[in-house]
């Protein structure tokens, strides 16, 4: 090919490439334009939404700041209505509950929380719970709180208020649930010690009414919840004995034989059961008029307390009748004077000053009216110098003094009555 023709060929090739590039650009622009026009045509058939931007006023900001200080918040954005955030509670629910509580409408507040529980945030629920717990401890308010907050601190608060107001039934329910929720072993021991005191108070009330089945049910509940706690096991065994169910009592006492604190007491109780004649069980009667076979032991009343004159190892003693005590206890001074022999065992006692260890001793005989009990195991306690009695007469002695008899207290006649079963 000649040089002139070569130049024409190159020039024509460049022109062709340029034309192809222009055609491609024009085609792309046309397609984009068509798509845009199509989209606009489609949008023209939909209702138009007007977008406005609302500026938060300084007054609204002041409201937000004030509510944040109280632990609550309101927030306004793009709407005239308050919107609740996911992690900050709205003021409406909490302020309404607070108002009900201030007006002592505890059930209304409780119902509201129960009905709206799933709608409230965890932060709201926590703040509402503390509204129930704050202020004066009201049994009604705390009971209402326990209906919707099944939590340890709520049950603890309810139990504490019940104990202060000596409402032992509510205290029992609350402390049972608190002990069930407790995860700390040390704290659980403390709660069980308090539960022992509460059940003792309830038992004393039931004994005055002659409600032996109620006592058995009380300790059955405690034992079912805490089967490894020996104190409830022993009390349940005594309750079975008093209602004539020796087989159940034996089973519980046998399981206690190797228990460090109560094994000796269980062994003693089993020995008495095995040595007695079989009896036909009857429900003990309520104190009323004396019967021919009744054994009456006079009591001396002092306020709400009763004292009884007894003899221990032939030495006259004055004991406080304590149906809330599961073991009889004598003062250190009396134990020293009687020269009692220690068993080598130690138990833990619940006292007004808390838990304390107590040494166990064996007596030769304890006489109560015409009844005599041999080999009773007693605990050692410290009594102040101003006390005018020598110890406590517990239910262990009353239950064991004679298996043929049950006992009851006649508050009108100031008498401890032993009556044949």
C-alpha positions, 0 to 999 in steps of 0.5 A: 500500500502506498504511503498516501493510502495508508494515511487515509486508512488511519484517518478513517479508522479514527473517525469511525472510533470517535463516532462509535464513542459518541453513539455510546455516550448518547445511548447511555444518556438516553437510557438514563433519561428514560428511566428518570422520566419513567420513575417520575411518571410513577411517582406522579400517581402516589400521594405526596408527603410533605416533609417539614423540619421542626425545631425544638424550642428552648422551653421544650429543652428545659422540660427535657432537662428537668425530667432527666434530673428526675430519672425520666425523659420526654423527647419530641422529634418530628411530631407534636406527641411525646415518644418513649425511647427504648432505654429511658422510661416515660414519665407517665407510667412512673408518675402515675404509680407514684401518685397511687402510692402517695394516696395509699392506693397500693392495689391500683398501683400493683394492678397497673404494673401487672397489666402493663408489665410487658410494656414497661422497660426494665428501667421503669420496672426497677424505678417502680419497684423502688417506689414501693420499697421507699418510705415507711414500711407498710405491710399493705404496700409491700404485700402489693409489691410482692404480687408483681415483683417476685424478687429477693429484696422485696420479700426481705423488706416484707419479712422485715416489716412483718416481724417488726409488726409481729404479723407472723403469718405474713413473716412466714410467707415472706421469709420462706420465699426469701430463703428460696430465692437466696443464693448466698450460703451465709445469708441463707443460714441467717434467713433460716435462723429467722425462720426458726424464730417465726415458726416458733411464734406461730407454733406458740399461737397454735398451741394456745388454740390446741391446733396440733394439725396446724403445727404439723402443717407449718413444719411440713411446709418448712421441711419440704422447702429446706429438707436438709435443715435439721431444726425443721426435721426435728420439729416436724418429728415432734409434731408427728409424735403429738398427733400420734404418727409415730412411724413418721416421727421415727423415720425423721428422728432416725435420719437425725441420729448422725447430725452433729447438733441434734443427734443426741436429742433425736436418739433420746426421743427414739429411745422413749418411743421404743420403750413405751406401750403402743397408744391409740392416737387421738387429736389433743383437745383444746383447753377447757374444763378440767378432766379427771386424769388431767395433771395441772401445773400452776404457772405464774404470769408476768405480763405476757410470760409464764413461769413454772416451778420445777426441780432439776436433779432435786434442786428447785428451779424457776423456768420461763415457759417458752413454747417457741424454744425447741430445746430446754436451756439452763443458765451457766450458773445453774449448770455449774451448781448442779455439776452437770455432765457435758455431752461434748456436743455443741448446737447453734441457738438463735437469740435476740442478739443473733446466733451463738453456740451452746454446749449441751449437758445431760440432766439426771431428772427433771420434775414437773408437777407429778411428772418426771423426765429422766436424762433430758439433754439441755443447752447452756445459756447466759442470763443477765444478773438481773434475771430472776429465773434459771432458764427456759422450759422448751417444747422438747421437755413438754413433748417428752415428759410423758408420751401418754399425755399431751399438753396445753396452756390455760391462759385463764387459769394460768395453768399448764395442763397435761391431758391423756391422749 
